[in-house]
Amino acid sequence: MKNSVFHTVIIAAAASAAWAAPANAASLARLLACADIPRAEERLQCFDAASREALGLGAEPGPRPEQSEVQKIEARERALEARERALEKREKDLAKAPIPAAAPTSVAEKAMAPAATSVAALEQRAKELAAKEAELKEREAKLLKPDDAKLAEEATLFGIPIPFTRKDTLAQSNELPGQTIERDDDGEIAALRSNVREWSKTAEGMLIIVLENGQVWRQTDGDAPRLSSEPESPHVARISRGALGSYNMTIDDSNRLMKVRRVDGKQSKKK
């Protein structure tokens, strides 16, 4: 009778422990098995361990592993949004229309979206931002590129210090009306070629040469080449920089080099 009552108390305690926590069939079976142990001390130890195990099943679950992944995605999206704002500021600095900001996504929508979908959306967003940045760089390059009018002005003013010109504009700026420009490795005008429109000589025998581009140059020193009054093809003058700010001229690529300077005034008729 005494054992029966004790067995009933043990079963009741086991049921109470199982009811207090979300126990499963295995934990309940272990509690019932403890009641069959004959020795009281061992029986109590078994019941105590089984009860602790059953109660341990009801512990608060830890944070979901996917929660940290969502936080990473949200942090990355915030970084991409900051990058886009920086690109928009560059657009305004270039005096262009600002890029409309994308509609913000609510926190609830971000939390509901699957992680894989969010990553794919962020990758697409990153590609769009990279393409936008490439477009900005291209527009900046166009703003820095000198136009043909400035290049023509440089060539016309040859004989006055010429500002630096970027190398990437050389190929399309070498040929201009009435003249051909030669540039050095740094992109500066090194020489100019133009047809001789007319020429004359001073009382001292120095040449005055009018070029097809409208420039007038006067010989100051050196051997004057022989020029024909009626050449089969126009004479070609090449003007290059000399020492100490001087200028040299050759005609038809001859070996005769003469010092020249650019002059203003009424053009003389050729003799």
C-alpha positions as CSV (number, residue, x, y, z in Angstrom):
1,M,0.0,0.0,0.0
2,K,2.8,2.4,0.9
3,N,4.6,1.6,-2.3
4,S,1.4,2.1,-4.3
5,V,0.8,5.6,-2.8
6,F,4.4,6.6,-3.4
7,H,4.2,5.3,-7.0
8,T,1.1,7.4,-7.5
9,V,2.8,10.5,-6.1
10,I,5.7,10.0,-8.4
11,I,3.5,9.6,-11.4
12,A,1.5,12.8,-10.4
13,A,4.8,14.7,-10.0
14,A,6.0,13.5,-13.4
15,A,2.7,14.5,-15.0
16,S,2.9,17.9,-13.4
17,A,6.5,18.4,-14.6
18,A,5.6,17.3,-18.0
19,W,2.6,19.6,-18.1
20,A,4.7,22.6,-16.9
21,A,7.0,22.2,-19.9
22,P,6.5,21.1,-23.5
23,A,7.6,17.6,-22.7
24,N,7.8,14.9,-25.4
25,A,7.2,11.1,-25.2
26,A,10.8,10.3,-24.4
27,S,11.0,12.6,-21.3
28,L,7.6,11.3,-20.0
29,A,8.7,7.7,-20.4
30,R,11.9,8.4,-18.5
31,L,9.9,10.0,-15.6
32,L,7.7,6.9,-15.5
33,A,10.7,4.6,-15.5
34,C,12.1,6.3,-12.5
35,A,9.1,5.2,-10.4
36,D,10.1,1.5,-10.9
37,I,13.5,2.0,-9.2
38,P,13.3,0.1,-5.9
39,R,15.8,2.1,-3.9
40,A,14.3,5.4,-2.7
41,E,17.5,7.5,-3.0
42,E,18.2,6.3,-6.6
43,R,14.6,6.8,-7.5
44,L,14.6,10.4,-6.2
45,Q,17.9,11.1,-8.1
46,C,16.4,9.7,-11.3
47,F,13.2,11.7,-10.9
48,D,15.2,14.9,-10.2
49,A,17.3,14.4,-13.3
50,A,14.3,13.6,-15.5
51,S,12.3,16.6,-14.1
52,R,15.2,18.9,-14.9
53,E,15.4,17.5,-18.4
54,A,11.7,18.0,-18.9
55,L,11.8,21.5,-17.6
56,G,14.8,22.3,-19.7
57,L,12.7,21.7,-22.8
58,G,10.6,24.7,-22.0
59,A,13.5,27.2,-22.1
60,E,13.2,30.4,-24.3
61,P,14.7,29.6,-27.7
62,G,17.7,31.7,-28.7
63,P,17.7,34.2,-31.5
64,R,16.9,32.9,-35.0
65,P,20.1,32.5,-37.1
66,E,18.4,34.2,-40.0
67,Q,18.0,37.4,-37.9
68,S,21.7,38.3,-38.2
69,E,21.6,37.8,-42.0
70,V,18.7,40.2,-42.3
71,Q,20.7,42.7,-40.3
72,K,23.7,42.3,-42.6
73,I,21.4,42.9,-45.6
74,E,19.9,46.0,-44.1
75,A,23.4,47.4,-43.3
76,R,24.5,46.7,-46.8
77,E,21.5,48.4,-48.3
78,R,22.1,51.5,-46.1
79,A,25.7,51.6,-47.4
80,L,24.4,51.5,-51.0
81,E,21.9,54.3,-50.2
82,A,24.7,56.4,-48.8
83,R,26.7,55.8,-52.0
84,E,23.8,56.8,-54.1
85,R,23.5,60.1,-52.2
86,A,27.2,60.8,-52.8
87,L,26.6,60.2,-56.5
88,E,23.7,62.6,-56.5
89,K,25.8,65.2,-54.9
90,R,28.4,64.8,-57.7
91,E,25.6,65.3,-60.2
92,K,24.6,68.6,-58.6
93,D,28.2,69.7,-58.6
94,L,28.3,69.2,-62.4
95,A,25.2,71.4,-62.6
96,K,23.1,68.5,-64.0
97,A,19.6,67.4,-63.0
98,P,19.7,65.4,-59.7
99,I,19.0,61.7,-59.9
100,P,15.6,60.9,-58.3
101,A,16.0,58.9,-55.1
102,A,14.5,55.5,-55.0
103,A,11.4,55.0,-52.9
104,P,12.4,53.8,-49.4
105,T,11.5,50.3,-48.3
106,S,9.8,49.9,-44.9
107,V,11.4,47.9,-42.1
108,A,8.4,45.6,-42.1
109,E,8.8,44.8,-45.8
110,K,12.5,44.2,-45.3
111,A,11.8,41.8,-42.5
112,M,9.2,39.9,-44.4
113,A,11.3,39.5,-47.6
114,P,13.2,36.2,-47.8
115,A,17.0,36.5,-47.4
116,A,17.8,35.2,-50.8
117,T,15.5,37.6,-52.5
118,S,16.9,40.5,-50.5
119,V,20.5,39.6,-51.5
120,A,19.5,39.4,-55.2
121,A,17.8,42.8,-55.0
122,L,20.8,44.3,-53.4
123,E,23.1,42.9,-56.0
124,Q,20.9,44.4,-58.7
125,R,21.0,47.7,-56.9
126,A,24.8,47.6,-56.7
127,K,25.0,47.0,-60.5
128,E,22.7,50.0,-61.1
129,L,24.8,52.2,-58.9
130,A,28.0,51.1,-60.7
131,A,26.5,51.9,-64.1
132,K,25.4,55.3,-62.8
133,E,28.9,56.0,-61.5
134,A,30.4,55.1,-64.9
135,E,27.9,57.5,-66.6
136,L,29.0,60.3,-64.2
137,K,32.7,59.7,-65.0
138,E,31.9,59.9,-68.7
139,R,30.0,63.2,-68.2
140,E,32.8,64.6,-66.2
141,A,35.3,63.7,-68.9
142,K,33.2,65.6,-71.5
143,L,33.1,68.7,-69.3
144,L,37.0,68.6,-69.0
145,K,37.5,68.0,-72.8
146,P,38.5,71.2,-74.7
147,D,36.3,72.0,-77.7
148,D,37.5,72.4,-81.3
149,A,37.1,76.2,-81.1
150,K,39.7,76.4,-78.3
151,L,42.1,74.2,-80.2
152,A,41.7,76.3,-83.3
153,E,42.4,79.4,-81.2
154,E,45.6,77.8,-79.8
155,A,46.8,77.0,-83.3
156,T,46.0,80.5,-84.6
157,L,47.9,82.1,-81.7
158,F,51.0,80.0,-82.2
159,G,53.9,82.2,-81.3
160,I,52.3,83.0,-77.9
161,P,52.7,80.6,-74.9
162,I,50.1,77.8,-75.4
163,P,48.4,76.1,-72.4
164,F,48.7,72.4,-71.8
165,T,46.4,70.2,-73.8
166,R,45.4,66.7,-72.7
167,K,46.8,63.8,-74.8
168,D,43.5,62.2,-75.4
169,T,42.4,65.2,-77.6
170,L,45.4,65.1,-79.9
171,A,44.2,62.7,-82.5
172,Q,41.1,64.8,-83.4
173,S,42.8,68.2,-83.2
174,N,45.8,67.8,-85.5
175,E,44.0,68.9,-88.6
176,L,42.5,72.4,-88.7
177,P,41.5,74.6,-91.7
178,G,44.6,76.0,-93.5
179,Q,47.1,74.3,-91.2
180,T,48.4,71.2,-89.7
181,I,49.5,71.1,-86.0
182,E,52.3,68.9,-84.6
183,R,52.3,68.2,-80.9
184,D,54.9,66.8,-78.6
185,D,54.5,64.0,-76.1
186,D,53.1,66.4,-73.5
187,G,50.3,67.5,-75.8
188,E,51.7,71.0,-76.4
189,I,51.9,72.5,-79.9
190,A,55.5,71.9,-81.1
191,A,55.2,73.0,-84.7
192,L,52.7,74.3,-87.3
193,R,52.5,73.6,-91.0
194,S,50.7,75.8,-93.5
195,N,50.8,76.6,-97.2
196,V,52.4,79.9,-98.3
197,R,49.8,82.2,-99.7
198,E,52.2,85.0,-100.7
199,W,55.6,86.2,-99.9
200,S,57.8,89.3,-100.4
201,K,61.3,90.6,-99.4
202,T,62.4,93.6,-97.5
203,A,65.1,96.1,-98.6
204,E,67.5,94.0,-96.6
205,G,66.6,90.8,-98.4
206,M,64.6,89.3,-95.5
207,L,61.5,87.3,-96.4
208,I,58.0,88.3,-95.3
209,I,55.7,85.2,-95.6
210,V,51.9,85.2,-95.4
211,L,50.5,81.8,-94.6
212,E,47.2,80.3,-95.7
213,N,45.9,80.5,-92.1
214,G,46.3,84.3,-92.1
215,Q,49.5,84.5,-90.0
216,V,52.4,86.8,-91.2
217,W,56.0,85.9,-90.3
218,R,59.1,87.9,-91.0
219,Q,62.6,86.5,-91.3
220,T,65.1,87.9,-88.8
221,D,68.2,85.7,-89.5
222,G,69.5,82.7,-91.4
223,D,69.5,81.6,-95.0
224,A,66.5,82.5,-97.0
225,P,65.3,79.7,-99.2
226,R,64.5,80.2,-102.9
227,L,60.8,80.6,-103.5
228,S,59.1,80.3,-106.9
229,S,56.6,83.0,-108.0
230,E,54.5,80.4,-109.7
231,P,55.2,77.0,-108.0
232,E,53.5,73.9,-109.4
233,S,52.2,73.3,-105.9
234,P,52.0,75.7,-102.9
235,H,55.1,76.1,-100.8
236,V,54.7,74.6,-97.3
237,A,56.1,76.5,-94.3
238,R,56.9,74.7,-91.1
239,I,57.3,76.8,-88.0
240,S,58.8,75.3,-84.8
241,R,59.9,76.6,-81.4
242,G,63.5,77.6,-81.0
243,A,65.7,78.5,-78.1
244,L,64.9,81.4,-75.7
245,G,61.4,81.9,-77.0
246,S,62.4,82.2,-80.7
247,Y,60.9,80.5,-83.7
248,N,62.4,78.7,-86.7
249,M,60.9,78.3,-90.2
250,T,61.7,75.9,-93.0
251,I,60.2,75.8,-96.5
252,D,59.2,72.5,-98.1
253,D,61.2,70.6,-95.5
254,S,64.5,72.0,-96.8
255,N,67.7,72.1,-94.7
256,R,67.8,75.9,-94.8
257,L,66.6,77.1,-91.4
258,M,65.8,80.8,-90.8
259,K,64.8,82.6,-87.6
260,V,61.4,84.3,-87.8
261,R,59.0,86.3,-85.7
262,R,55.4,87.0,-86.1
263,V,54.4,90.5,-87.2
264,D,51.3,92.6,-87.8
265,G,50.7,95.2,-90.5
266,K,49.9,95.5,-94.1
267,Q,50.9,92.5,-96.2
268,S,53.3,93.2,-99.1
269,K,52.6,91.9,-102.6
270,K,55.0,89.2,-103.7
271,K,57.7,90.0,-106.2
